[in-house]
Amino acid sequence: MPKYDYVALDARGKETKGTVEVASQNEAIGRVKEMGLFPTKIVETEKVQEKKAAKQKSGPRPRAGGKKRGKLDMQINIKIPGLGGSVKPKVLTTFTRQLATLVDAGLPLLRGLHVLEKQERNRALRRILGELALAIEGGSTFSEALAQHPKVFNRLFVNMVKAGELGGVLEVVLKRLAEFSEKAQKIKGKVKAALFYPIAVLVVAVGILALLLVMVIPKFKEVFAGMGVKLPPFTVFVLSISDAVRFHILPTLGGVAVVVVLFLLAIKTKVGRLIWDKFKLKVPPFGTVVSKVAISRFTRTLGTLVSSGVPILQALTIVKETAGNVIISNAISQVHESVKEGETITSPLEASGVFPPMVVSMVDVGEQTGALPEMLLRIADNFDEEVDNAVASMTSLLEPIMIVFLAGIVGSIVIAMFLPLIAMINNLSGGEGGGGHE
């Protein structure tokens, strides 16, 4: 009967190694679970020995060319990460859901990673899965292996997996992570869809404006020059803009680029970011959506972390880093200090002025009843619905605003071009009337 070497975690998260003698790998998994352990790696003993023997027999790979070979290796190591591209949130969410399903079905974590590595189409994620498997084979825990790729797996992901390993509920935590990511992507998609209409109208307005300034207005300028009439100030202003766009396009674009760069640099400063984030929370009609999205993200992230076994102070630190808004982040910092001193979460939330009274009251009830994680997730679900309503209201409000905006731009140009014609017609009518009177 074959023997299987296993690596497993006990209820306290301590790693345990051993060997079981059973008929198959599935029976080995069952035997380890009957011992009250959570298996992370199960490999047949003979295969392990054969693998080690083959590795020792092959020895290190020869390096042709000495130092030149080393330089080539360095170049390869630099280029490989760029080959795979980035790992999009949607791809990462799918991977998390699939891994949760495999682990929940009783498949060892290492084998699950190898299965997903073979079927993964994203080259970057496929490479990372291979590195995760190698790290686990080398004795690292899953969370330690994930922490080696901070650009793909953020602190939220790593800490939740670590809590799942310590509690022996990795499959449950992976499911929560997948659900969290799916809901976050859903909200993000709705906001993007709501912003599509105003952005599309703005692009059309810019295109129409450019066409008028470059093609139409110069024709009117030629007509006005032949008429020899004095042009109104508004018409002169529009004609000067047309000349600037036609004959000074590079300086104009350069000026716009400078303004954009200065703005981006300003919001990277501490004061600039504070002002910009505060503006985003207050400006209508976007402020309502931004505020509700931020509160939903805060409550869902904190609720998911605490319910997964992450300590409250560590969870607040992670939430602060993933808040995405300085105003919300500062409020979470006050909450962290309050909890650190043994006080409640409710007081700093209320003092921040960012969170509505309903949120503060529900958090207060959750603290008093000992059901804070459940209450936070309930608040998040409620605010997800409010985000839907806010997005719908914002879209319905933006439609007439953008139509009036587009009509105002085109109408202003039309009026500027017809003002001289109207003045000329009035002069002609006045002259004819005077001649008839005589």
Sine and cosine of phi, psi and omega as CSV:
sin_phi,cos_phi,sin_psi,cos_psi,sin_omega,cos_omega
0.00,0.00,0.74,-0.68,-0.06,-1.00
-0.93,0.36,0.38,-0.92,0.05,-1.00
-0.93,-0.37,0.54,-0.84,-0.02,-1.00
-0.80,-0.60,0.79,-0.61,0.12,-0.99
-1.00,0.06,0.70,-0.71,-0.02,-1.00
-0.79,-0.61,0.47,-0.88,0.16,-0.99
-0.82,-0.57,0.80,-0.60,-0.09,-1.00
-0.59,-0.81,0.25,-0.97,0.05,-1.00
-0.93,-0.38,0.66,-0.76,0.07,-1.00
-1.00,0.03,-0.12,-0.99,-0.07,-1.00
-0.89,0.46,-0.44,0.90,0.01,-1.00
-1.00,-0.02,0.01,1.00,0.01,-1.00
1.00,0.04,0.12,0.99,0.00,-1.00
-0.99,0.16,0.70,-0.72,-0.04,-1.00
-0.98,0.22,0.71,-0.71,0.00,-1.00
-0.78,-0.63,0.67,-0.75,0.02,-1.00
-0.85,-0.53,0.49,-0.87,0.02,-1.00
-0.08,-1.00,-0.14,-0.99,-0.02,-1.00
-0.70,-0.72,0.67,-0.74,0.08,-1.00
-0.82,-0.58,0.53,-0.85,0.00,-1.00
-0.93,-0.36,0.98,-0.21,-0.04,-1.00
-0.66,-0.75,0.06,-1.00,-0.10,-0.99
-0.98,0.18,-0.54,0.84,-0.08,-1.00
-0.56,-0.83,0.14,-0.99,-0.01,-1.00
-0.93,0.36,-0.58,0.82,0.04,-1.00
-0.88,0.47,-0.65,0.76,0.05,-1.00
-0.91,0.40,-0.55,0.83,0.05,-1.00
-0.90,0.43,-0.66,0.75,0.04,-1.00
-0.88,0.48,-0.71,0.70,0.02,-1.00
-0.89,0.46,-0.66,0.75,-0.01,-1.00
-0.89,0.45,-0.67,0.74,0.00,-1.00
-0.91,0.41,-0.64,0.77,0.02,-1.00
-0.92,0.39,-0.58,0.81,0.05,-1.00
-0.89,0.45,-0.44,0.90,0.03,-1.00
-0.98,0.19,0.03,1.00,0.00,-1.00
0.99,0.16,0.37,0.93,-0.03,-1.00
-0.92,-0.39,0.37,-0.93,0.05,-1.00
-0.94,-0.34,0.96,-0.29,-0.10,-1.00
-0.94,0.33,0.70,-0.72,0.10,-0.99
-0.91,-0.41,-0.33,0.95,0.00,-1.00
-0.39,-0.92,0.79,-0.61,0.07,-1.00
-0.68,-0.73,0.88,-0.47,-0.04,-1.00
-0.73,-0.69,0.63,-0.78,0.03,-1.00
-0.90,0.43,0.71,-0.70,-0.13,-0.99
-0.87,0.50,-0.70,0.71,-0.04,-1.00
-0.88,0.47,-0.63,0.78,-0.01,-1.00
-0.92,0.39,-0.59,0.81,0.03,-1.00
-0.90,0.43,-0.70,0.72,0.00,-1.00
-0.90,0.43,-0.66,0.75,0.01,-1.00
-0.89,0.45,-0.63,0.78,0.00,-1.00
-0.90,0.43,-0.70,0.72,0.02,-1.00
-0.90,0.44,-0.66,0.75,-0.01,-1.00
-0.90,0.43,-0.67,0.74,0.01,-1.00
-0.90,0.43,-0.61,0.79,0.01,-1.00
-0.91,0.41,-0.67,0.74,0.01,-1.00
-0.93,0.37,-0.57,0.82,-0.02,-1.00
-0.94,0.35,-0.66,0.76,-0.02,-1.00
-0.95,0.32,-0.57,0.82,0.03,-1.00
0.93,0.38,-0.08,-1.00,0.00,-1.00
-0.94,0.34,0.53,-0.85,-0.01,-1.00
-0.95,0.31,0.68,-0.73,0.01,-1.00
-0.92,0.40,0.57,-0.82,0.02,-1.00
-0.93,-0.36,0.96,-0.27,0.02,-1.00
-0.99,0.13,0.75,-0.66,0.08,-1.00
0.99,-0.13,0.01,1.00,0.09,-1.00
0.85,0.53,-0.88,-0.48,-0.09,-1.00
-0.91,0.42,-0.56,0.83,0.02,-1.00
-0.88,0.47,-0.60,0.80,0.03,-1.00
-0.90,0.44,-0.64,0.77,0.03,-1.00
-0.88,0.47,-0.65,0.76,0.03,-1.00
-0.90,0.44,-0.62,0.78,0.02,-1.00
-0.90,0.44,-0.68,0.74,0.04,-1.00
-0.86,0.50,-0.64,0.77,0.00,-1.00
-0.90,0.44,-0.66,0.75,0.02,-1.00
-0.90,0.43,-0.65,0.76,0.01,-1.00
-0.90,0.44,-0.69,0.72,-0.01,-1.00
-0.89,0.45,-0.52,0.85,0.01,-1.00
-0.96,0.26,-0.59,0.81,-0.11,-0.99
-0.99,0.12,-0.48,0.88,-0.10,-0.99
-0.83,0.56,-0.73,0.68,-0.02,-1.00
-0.85,0.52,-0.54,0.84,-0.02,-1.00
-0.96,0.27,-0.36,0.93,-0.05,-1.00
-0.92,0.39,-0.60,0.80,-0.09,-1.00
-0.99,0.17,-0.26,0.97,-0.07,-1.00
0.96,0.26,-0.20,-0.98,-0.04,-1.00
-1.00,-0.03,0.30,-0.95,0.05,-1.00
-0.98,-0.22,0.94,-0.35,-0.04,-1.00
-0.96,0.28,0.46,-0.89,0.00,-1.00
-0.83,0.56,-0.59,0.80,-0.01,-1.00
-0.90,0.43,-0.65,0.76,0.04,-1.00
-0.91,0.41,-0.68,0.74,0.01,-1.00
-0.91,0.42,-0.62,0.79,0.03,-1.00
-0.90,0.44,-0.68,0.73,0.03,-1.00
-0.89,0.46,-0.68,0.74,0.04,-1.00
-0.87,0.49,-0.70,0.71,-0.02,-1.00
-0.88,0.47,-0.69,0.72,0.00,-1.00
-0.90,0.44,-0.69,0.73,-0.01,-1.00
-0.92,0.40,-0.66,0.75,0.02,-1.00
-0.91,0.41,-0.63,0.78,0.05,-1.00
-0.88,0.48,-0.65,0.76,0.01,-1.00
-0.91,0.42,-0.68,0.73,-0.02,-1.00
-0.91,0.41,-0.71,0.71,-0.01,-1.00
-0.92,0.40,-0.64,0.77,0.02,-1.00
-0.91,0.41,-0.48,0.87,0.02,-1.00
-0.98,0.21,-0.06,1.00,0.04,-1.00
0.99,-0.17,0.07,1.00,0.01,-1.00
-0.97,0.23,0.71,-0.71,0.05,-1.00
-0.85,0.52,0.53,-0.85,-0.05,-1.00
-0.84,0.55,-0.71,0.70,-0.04,-1.00
-0.89,0.46,-0.69,0.73,0.01,-1.00
-0.92,0.40,-0.62,0.78,0.04,-1.00
-0.88,0.48,-0.65,0.76,0.04,-1.00
-0.90,0.43,-0.64,0.77,0.03,-1.00
-0.91,0.42,-0.64,0.77,0.02,-1.00
-0.89,0.46,-0.73,0.69,-0.01,-1.00
-0.93,0.37,-0.53,0.85,0.04,-1.00
-0.89,0.45,-0.64,0.77,-0.03,-1.00
-0.92,0.39,-0.56,0.83,-0.09,-1.00
-0.99,-0.12,-0.11,0.99,-0.06,-1.00
-0.95,0.31,0.74,-0.67,-0.01,-1.00
-1.00,-0.04,-0.48,0.88,0.03,-1.00
-0.95,0.31,0.88,-0.47,-0.12,-0.99
-0.91,0.40,-0.59,0.81,0.01,-1.00
-0.90,0.43,-0.73,0.69,0.00,-1.00
-0.93,0.37,-0.59,0.81,0.03,-1.00
-0.89,0.46,-0.65,0.76,0.04,-1.00
-0.91,0.42,-0.66,0.75,-0.01,-1.00
-0.92,0.40,-0.63,0.78,0.03,-1.00
-0.88,0.47,-0.63,0.78,0.07,-1.00
-0.90,0.45,-0.64,0.77,0.03,-1.00
-0.93,0.36,-0.59,0.81,0.06,-1.00
-0.89,0.46,-0.69,0.72,0.00,-1.00
-0.89,0.45,-0.67,0.74,0.03,-1.00
-0.90,0.45,-0.64,0.77,0.01,-1.00
-0.90,0.43,-0.65,0.76,0.02,-1.00
-0.93,0.38,-0.64,0.77,0.06,-1.00
-0.89,0.46,-0.48,0.88,0.02,-1.00
-0.99,0.15,0.01,1.00,0.07,-1.00
0.96,-0.30,-0.02,1.00,0.02,-1.00
-0.98,0.19,0.45,-0.89,0.13,-0.99
-0.98,0.20,0.22,-0.98,-0.02,-1.00
-0.89,0.46,-0.67,0.74,-0.01,-1.00
-0.91,0.41,-0.61,0.79,0.05,-1.00
-0.91,0.42,-0.62,0.78,0.04,-1.00
-0.92,0.39,-0.64,0.76,0.03,-1.00
-0.90,0.43,-0.60,0.80,-0.03,-1.00
-0.90,0.44,-0.30,0.95,0.03,-1.00
-0.97,0.23,-0.10,1.00,-0.01,-1.00
-0.78,-0.63,0.92,0.40,-0.09,-1.00
-0.91,0.41,-0.37,0.93,0.00,-1.00
-0.96,0.28,-0.36,0.93,-0.01,-1.00
-0.97,-0.25,-0.72,0.69,-0.03,-1.00
-0.94,-0.33,0.95,-0.31,-0.04,-1.00
-0.97,0.24,0.01,-1.00,-0.06,-1.00
-0.89,0.46,-0.55,0.83,0.05,-1.00
-0.85,0.52,-0.75,0.66,-0.01,-1.00
-0.89,0.46,-0.75,0.66,-0.07,-1.00
-0.89,0.45,-0.72,0.70,-0.06,-1.00
-0.93,0.36,-0.58,0.82,0.05,-1.00
-0.92,0.38,-0.65,0.76,0.05,-1.00
-0.90,0.44,-0.64,0.77,0.03,-1.00
-0.88,0.47,-0.67,0.74,0.04,-1.00
-0.90,0.43,-0.61,0.79,0.04,-1.00
-0.92,0.40,-0.60,0.80,0.06,-1.00
-0.91,0.41,-0.70,0.71,-0.03,-1.00
-0.92,0.40,-0.57,0.82,-0.01,-1.00
-1.00,0.01,-0.06,1.00,-0.01,-1.00
0.94,0.34,0.42,0.91,-0.03,-1.00
-0.79,-0.61,0.75,0.66,-0.07,-1.00
-0.87,0.49,-0.66,0.75,-0.04,-1.00
-0.90,0.43,-0.58,0.81,0.03,-1.00
-0.92,0.40,-0.68,0.73,-0.01,-1.00
-0.91,0.41,-0.65,0.76,0.02,-1.00
-0.90,0.44,-0.62,0.78,0.07,-1.00
-0.89,0.45,-0.68,0.74,0.02,-1.00
-0.90,0.43,-0.64,0.77,0.04,-1.00
-0.89,0.46,-0.68,0.73,0.01,-1.00
-0.90,0.44,-0.69,0.72,0.03,-1.00
-0.90,0.44,-0.65,0.76,0.03,-1.00
-0.87,0.49,-0.73,0.68,-0.02,-1.00
-0.91,0.42,-0.65,0.76,-0.01,-1.00
-0.89,0.45,-0.68,0.73,0.00,-1.00
-0.93,0.36,-0.61,0.79,0.04,-1.00
-0.90,0.44,-0.68,0.74,0.03,-1.00
-0.92,0.39,-0.55,0.84,0.01,-1.00
-0.90,0.43,-0.72,0.69,0.01,-1.00
-0.90,0.44,-0.69,0.72,0.01,-1.00
-0.87,0.49,-0.66,0.76,0.02,-1.00
-0.90,0.43,-0.63,0.78,0.01,-1.00
-0.91,0.40,-0.66,0.75,0.02,-1.00
-0.91,0.42,-0.67,0.74,0.03,-1.00
-0.89,0.46,-0.66,0.75,0.01,-1.00
-0.90,0.43,-0.60,0.80,0.01,-1.00
-0.93,0.37,-0.55,0.83,-0.03,-1.00
-0.99,0.14,-0.19,0.98,-0.05,-1.00
-0.89,0.45,-0.68,0.73,-0.06,-1.00
-0.89,0.46,-0.81,0.59,0.00,-1.00
-0.88,0.47,-0.58,0.81,0.03,-1.00
-0.92,0.40,-0.66,0.75,0.02,-1.00
-0.89,0.45,-0.68,0.73,0.02,-1.00
-0.90,0.43,-0.63,0.78,0.01,-1.00
-0.90,0.43,-0.64,0.77,0.04,-1.00
-0.90,0.43,-0.68,0.74,0.03,-1.00
-0.89,0.45,-0.66,0.75,0.00,-1.00
-0.89,0.45,-0.68,0.74,0.02,-1.00
-0.90,0.44,-0.66,0.75,0.02,-1.00
-0.89,0.45,-0.70,0.71,0.02,-1.00
-0.91,0.42,-0.67,0.74,0.00,-1.00
-0.88,0.47,-0.69,0.72,0.02,-1.00
-0.89,0.46,-0.66,0.75,0.02,-1.00
-0.89,0.46,-0.69,0.73,0.00,-1.00
-0.91,0.41,-0.69,0.73,-0.05,-1.00
-0.93,0.36,-0.56,0.83,-0.10,-1.00
-1.00,-0.03,-0.58,0.81,-0.14,-0.99
-0.95,-0.31,-0.68,0.73,-0.18,-0.98
-1.00,0.04,-0.77,0.63,-0.10,-1.00
-0.87,0.49,-0.64,0.77,0.05,-1.00
-0.84,0.54,-0.54,0.84,0.05,-1.00
-0.91,0.42,-0.68,0.73,0.04,-1.00
-0.90,0.44,-0.60,0.80,0.00,-1.00
-0.88,0.47,-0.64,0.77,0.05,-1.00
-0.90,0.44,-0.65,0.76,0.01,-1.00
-0.90,0.44,-0.69,0.73,-0.01,-1.00
-0.91,0.42,-0.60,0.80,0.02,-1.00
-0.90,0.44,-0.61,0.79,0.03,-1.00
-0.95,0.31,-0.46,0.89,-0.02,-1.00
-0.97,0.23,-0.51,0.86,0.00,-1.00
0.93,0.36,0.50,0.87,0.00,-1.00
-0.99,-0.16,0.37,-0.93,0.06,-1.00
-0.98,0.18,0.81,-0.58,-0.09,-1.00
-1.00,0.05,0.60,-0.80,0.08,-1.00
-0.90,0.45,0.42,-0.91,-0.02,-1.00
-0.85,0.53,-0.62,0.78,-0.02,-1.00
-0.90,0.43,-0.64,0.77,0.03,-1.00
-0.91,0.41,-0.66,0.75,0.03,-1.00
-0.88,0.47,-0.62,0.78,0.01,-1.00
-0.89,0.45,-0.73,0.69,0.00,-1.00
-0.91,0.42,-0.64,0.77,0.02,-1.00
-0.90,0.43,-0.60,0.80,0.03,-1.00
-0.92,0.40,-0.60,0.80,0.07,-1.00
-0.90,0.44,-0.67,0.74,0.02,-1.00
-0.88,0.48,-0.69,0.73,0.02,-1.00
-0.90,0.44,-0.62,0.78,0.01,-1.00
-0.90,0.43,-0.65,0.76,0.00,-1.00
-0.94,0.34,-0.63,0.78,-0.07,-1.00
-0.97,0.25,-0.71,0.70,-0.16,-0.99
-0.97,-0.24,-0.21,0.98,-0.02,-1.00
-0.74,-0.67,0.72,0.70,-0.09,-1.00
-0.91,0.41,-0.66,0.75,-0.03,-1.00
-0.91,0.41,-0.75,0.67,0.07,-1.00
-0.88,0.48,-0.57,0.82,0.01,-1.00
-0.90,0.43,-0.75,0.66,0.03,-1.00
-0.89,0.45,-0.61,0.79,0.04,-1.00
-0.89,0.47,-0.66,0.75,0.04,-1.00
-0.89,0.45,-0.67,0.74,0.05,-1.00
-0.89,0.45,-0.67,0.74,0.01,-1.00
-0.89,0.46,-0.64,0.77,0.02,-1.00
-0.89,0.45,-0.68,0.73,0.02,-1.00
-0.88,0.48,-0.69,0.72,0.00,-1.00
-0.89,0.45,-0.70,0.71,-0.01,-1.00
-0.90,0.44,-0.68,0.73,0.02,-1.00
-0.89,0.46,-0.63,0.78,0.04,-1.00
-0.90,0.43,-0.71,0.70,0.00,-1.00
-0.90,0.45,-0.62,0.79,0.05,-1.00
-0.93,0.37,-0.59,0.81,-0.02,-1.00
-0.91,0.41,-0.66,0.75,-0.04,-1.00
-0.97,0.22,-0.12,0.99,0.10,-0.99
-1.00,0.08,-0.28,0.96,0.08,-1.00
-0.98,0.22,0.31,-0.95,-0.06,-1.00
-0.90,0.44,-0.73,0.68,-0.01,-1.00
-0.93,0.36,-0.69,0.73,0.00,-1.00
-0.88,0.47,-0.68,0.74,0.02,-1.00
-0.91,0.42,-0.62,0.79,0.02,-1.00
-0.89,0.46,-0.72,0.69,0.00,-1.00
-0.90,0.43,-0.69,0.73,-0.04,-1.00
-0.91,0.42,-0.70,0.72,0.01,-1.00
-0.92,0.40,-0.59,0.81,0.06,-1.00
-0.92,0.39,-0.63,0.78,0.04,-1.00
-0.88,0.47,-0.67,0.74,-0.01,-1.00
-0.90,0.44,-0.54,0.84,0.01,-1.00
-0.97,0.23,-0.36,0.93,-0.12,-0.99
-0.96,-0.27,-0.50,0.87,-0.14,-0.99
-0.93,0.38,0.77,-0.64,0.08,-1.00
-0.99,0.10,0.49,-0.87,-0.10,0.99
-1.00,-0.04,0.08,1.00,-0.08,-1.00
-0.97,0.25,-0.48,0.88,-0.11,-0.99
-0.85,0.53,-0.64,0.77,0.00,-1.00
-0.89,0.47,-0.69,0.72,-0.01,-1.00
-0.92,0.40,-0.73,0.69,-0.01,-1.00
-0.87,0.50,-0.68,0.73,0.00,-1.00
-0.89,0.45,-0.72,0.69,-0.03,-1.00
-0.93,0.38,-0.60,0.80,0.05,-1.00
-0.91,0.42,-0.66,0.75,0.00,-1.00
-0.90,0.43,-0.67,0.74,0.01,-1.00
-0.92,0.39,-0.65,0.76,0.04,-1.00
-0.88,0.47,-0.68,0.73,0.01,-1.00
-0.90,0.43,-0.68,0.73,-0.01,-1.00
-0.88,0.47,-0.78,0.62,-0.06,-1.00
-0.92,0.38,-0.64,0.76,-0.02,-1.00
-0.93,0.36,-0.67,0.75,0.00,-1.00
-0.90,0.43,-0.74,0.67,-0.01,-1.00
-0.91,0.42,-0.68,0.73,0.02,-1.00
-0.89,0.45,-0.66,0.75,0.00,-1.00
-0.91,0.40,-0.67,0.75,0.00,-1.00
-0.91,0.42,-0.75,0.66,-0.06,-1.00
-0.91,0.41,-0.66,0.75,0.01,-1.00
-0.93,0.37,-0.35,0.94,0.02,-1.00
-1.00,0.02,-0.04,1.00,0.07,-1.00
0.98,-0.20,0.11,0.99,0.04,-1.00
-0.97,0.24,0.75,-0.66,0.02,-1.00
-0.83,0.56,0.55,-0.84,-0.15,-0.99
-0.87,0.49,-0.66,0.75,-0.01,-1.00
-0.91,0.41,-0.67,0.74,0.04,-1.00
-0.91,0.41,-0.63,0.78,0.02,-1.00
-0.90,0.44,-0.66,0.75,0.02,-1.00
-0.90,0.43,-0.60,0.80,0.05,-1.00
-0.89,0.45,-0.68,0.73,0.01,-1.00
-0.91,0.41,-0.69,0.72,-0.01,-1.00
-0.89,0.46,-0.63,0.78,0.02,-1.00
-0.87,0.50,-0.66,0.75,-0.03,-1.00
-0.95,0.31,-0.42,0.91,-0.05,-1.00
-0.96,-0.27,0.20,0.98,-0.07,-1.00
-0.91,0.42,-0.65,0.76,0.02,-1.00
0.99,0.15,0.05,1.00,0.01,-1.00
-0.53,-0.85,0.78,-0.63,-0.09,-1.00
-0.90,0.44,-0.61,0.79,-0.01,-1.00
-0.89,0.46,-0.73,0.68,0.04,-1.00
-0.91,0.42,-0.65,0.76,-0.01,-1.00
-0.89,0.45,-0.65,0.76,0.04,-1.00
-0.90,0.43,-0.62,0.79,0.04,-1.00
-0.90,0.43,-0.64,0.77,0.02,-1.00
-0.92,0.39,-0.56,0.83,0.06,-1.00
-0.88,0.48,-0.66,0.75,0.05,-1.00
-0.90,0.43,-0.63,0.78,0.05,-1.00
-0.89,0.45,-0.68,0.74,0.01,-1.00
-0.86,0.50,-0.72,0.70,0.01,-1.00
-0.91,0.42,-0.61,0.79,0.01,-1.00
-0.90,0.43,-0.72,0.69,0.00,-1.00
-0.92,0.40,-0.60,0.80,0.01,-1.00
-0.88,0.48,-0.55,0.84,0.01,-1.00
-1.00,0.04,0.09,1.00,0.06,-1.00
1.00,0.03,0.20,0.98,0.01,-1.00
-1.00,-0.08,-0.10,-1.00,-0.08,-1.00
-1.00,0.00,0.19,-0.98,0.07,-1.00
-0.99,0.15,-0.46,0.89,-0.18,-0.98
-0.89,0.45,-0.71,0.70,-0.11,-0.99
-0.86,0.51,-0.79,0.61,0.02,-1.00
-0.91,0.42,-0.51,0.86,0.06,-1.00
-0.89,0.46,-0.70,0.71,0.00,-1.00
-0.93,0.37,-0.62,0.78,-0.03,-1.00
-0.94,0.35,-0.42,0.91,-0.05,-1.00
-0.92,0.39,-0.50,0.87,-0.03,-1.00
0.97,0.23,0.06,1.00,-0.03,-1.00
-1.00,-0.05,-0.59,0.81,-0.10,-1.00
-1.00,-0.05,0.73,-0.69,0.00,-1.00
-0.89,0.45,0.40,-0.92,0.01,-1.00
-0.83,0.56,-0.57,0.82,0.00,-1.00
-0.89,0.45,-0.66,0.75,0.02,-1.00
-0.90,0.44,-0.70,0.71,0.00,-1.00
-0.88,0.47,-0.67,0.74,-0.02,-1.00
-0.91,0.41,-0.67,0.75,-0.01,-1.00
-0.93,0.37,-0.61,0.80,0.07,-1.00
-0.91,0.42,-0.64,0.77,0.03,-1.00
-0.87,0.49,-0.70,0.71,0.04,-1.00
-0.89,0.45,-0.66,0.75,0.02,-1.00
-0.88,0.47,-0.64,0.77,0.04,-1.00
-0.91,0.41,-0.68,0.73,-0.07,-1.00
-0.94,0.35,-0.56,0.83,-0.04,-1.00
-1.00,-0.04,-0.10,0.99,-0.03,-1.00
0.97,0.24,0.31,0.95,-0.01,-1.00
-0.87,-0.49,0.71,0.71,-0.05,-1.00
-0.89,0.46,-0.72,0.69,-0.01,-1.00
-0.86,0.51,-0.71,0.71,0.01,-1.00
-0.89,0.46,-0.64,0.77,0.00,-1.00
-0.92,0.38,-0.64,0.77,0.04,-1.00
-0.89,0.46,-0.68,0.74,0.01,-1.00
-0.93,0.38,-0.54,0.84,0.05,-1.00
-0.92,0.39,-0.66,0.76,0.07,-1.00
-0.88,0.48,-0.68,0.74,-0.01,-1.00
-0.88,0.48,-0.69,0.72,0.03,-1.00
-0.88,0.48,-0.67,0.74,0.01,-1.00
-0.89,0.45,-0.68,0.73,-0.02,-1.00
-0.96,0.28,-0.41,0.91,0.13,-0.99
-0.88,0.48,-0.67,0.74,0.06,-1.00
-0.92,0.40,-0.64,0.77,0.02,-1.00
-0.92,0.40,-0.54,0.84,0.07,-1.00
-0.89,0.46,-0.67,0.74,0.05,-1.00
-0.85,0.53,-0.73,0.69,-0.01,-1.00
-0.91,0.41,-0.65,0.76,0.00,-1.00
-0.91,0.41,-0.63,0.78,0.03,-1.00
-0.91,0.42,-0.67,0.74,0.03,-1.00
-0.89,0.45,-0.67,0.74,0.02,-1.00
-0.91,0.42,-0.66,0.75,0.00,-1.00
-0.90,0.44,-0.67,0.75,0.00,-1.00
-0.90,0.45,-0.71,0.70,0.00,-1.00
-0.91,0.42,-0.50,0.87,0.03,-1.00
-0.98,0.18,-0.57,0.82,-0.04,-1.00
-0.95,0.31,-0.51,0.86,-0.05,-1.00
-0.84,0.54,-0.82,0.57,0.02,-1.00
-0.92,0.40,-0.54,0.84,0.01,-1.00
-0.89,0.46,-0.71,0.71,-0.02,-1.00
-0.94,0.35,-0.58,0.81,0.04,-1.00
-0.91,0.42,-0.70,0.71,0.03,-1.00
-0.90,0.44,-0.63,0.78,0.02,-1.00
-0.87,0.49,-0.74,0.67,-0.01,-1.00
-0.91,0.42,-0.68,0.73,0.01,-1.00
-0.90,0.43,-0.60,0.80,0.01,-1.00
-0.90,0.44,-0.68,0.74,0.00,-1.00
-0.90,0.43,-0.78,0.62,-0.04,-1.00
-0.91,0.41,-0.66,0.75,-0.01,-1.00
-0.89,0.45,-0.62,0.78,0.01,-1.00
-0.89,0.45,-0.66,0.75,0.02,-1.00
-0.91,0.41,-0.67,0.74,0.01,-1.00
-0.89,0.46,-0.70,0.71,0.01,-1.00
-0.89,0.46,-0.68,0.73,0.00,-1.00
-0.87,0.49,-0.59,0.81,-0.02,-1.00
-0.98,0.21,-0.45,0.89,-0.05,-1.00
-1.00,-0.09,-0.19,0.98,0.02,-1.00
-0.86,0.51,-0.73,0.68,0.04,-1.00
-0.89,0.46,-0.59,0.81,0.02,-1.00
-0.91,0.41,-0.65,0.76,0.02,-1.00
-0.91,0.41,-0.67,0.75,0.03,-1.00
-0.89,0.45,-0.63,0.77,0.00,-1.00
-0.92,0.40,-0.66,0.75,0.02,-1.00
-0.89,0.46,-0.66,0.75,0.01,-1.00
-0.90,0.45,-0.66,0.75,0.02,-1.00
-0.90,0.44,-0.66,0.75,0.02,-1.00
-0.90,0.43,-0.70,0.72,0.01,-1.00
-0.89,0.46,-0.62,0.79,0.00,-1.00
-0.92,0.40,-0.64,0.77,0.00,-1.00
-0.92,0.40,-0.69,0.73,-0.01,-1.00
-0.90,0.43,-0.66,0.75,0.00,-1.00
-0.88,0.47,-0.65,0.76,-0.01,-1.00
-0.91,0.42,-0.64,0.77,-0.01,-1.00
-0.90,0.44,-0.65,0.76,0.00,-1.00
-0.92,0.39,-0.54,0.84,-0.04,-1.00
-0.93,0.38,-0.60,0.80,0.05,-1.00
-0.93,0.38,0.00,0.00,0.00,0.00
